[in-house]
Amino acid sequence: MGCNCINPNNPSIPKNTNSVINKVSNTGKWAFSVIHAWGNYILGDESKKHLAMSRATFCKSCDYAQIEPLLKIIPDSEIPEIEGRICKKCHCPLSAKLRSNQNCPLNLW
């Protein structure tokens, strides 16, 4: 007798299983993107540096870019105007966010 846990007619499987799977998949993609962005920051990827500098022109005057005291210990000598700042809209540290493949939550870049 085999497992019938993948039977779509099995009432023990929630109807929103695909939704849950999509959320987990999206969270995994987001986590990978964050790790990759911090890697770009740490390794000093030259192309991402230029990308970050152009994005910083928008972020440095944005009301959502606010100082996060815990991030002040992480220097950003390439873009000092965003050092220690976090986007209060998406809660991402700007030193990493600006070097990521993610878009601005306000569609500024």
KABEL-V786060 format. One record per backbone hydrogen bond with DSSP energy under -0.5 kcal/mol. NH is the residue of the N-H (numbers start at 1). CO is the residue of the C=O. If there is no record, write none. Layout:
BEGIN
NH	CO
NH	CO
END
This chain:
BEGIN
7	4
8	6
10	7
11	9
13	10
14	12
17	14
20	16
21	17
22	18
23	19
24	20
25	21
26	22
27	23
28	24
29	25
30	26
31	27
32	28
33	29
34	30
35	31
36	32
37	33
38	34
39	35
40	36
41	37
42	38
43	39
44	40
45	40
49	45
50	46
51	47
52	48
53	49
54	50
55	51
56	52
57	53
57	54
58	55
59	55
60	56
61	58
62	59
65	62
66	64
66	86
68	84
69	67
71	68
72	68
72	69
73	70
74	71
75	73
82	79
83	80
85	82
86	66
87	92
88	64
88	86
91	87
94	85
95	85
96	93
97	93
98	94
99	96
100	97
107	104
END
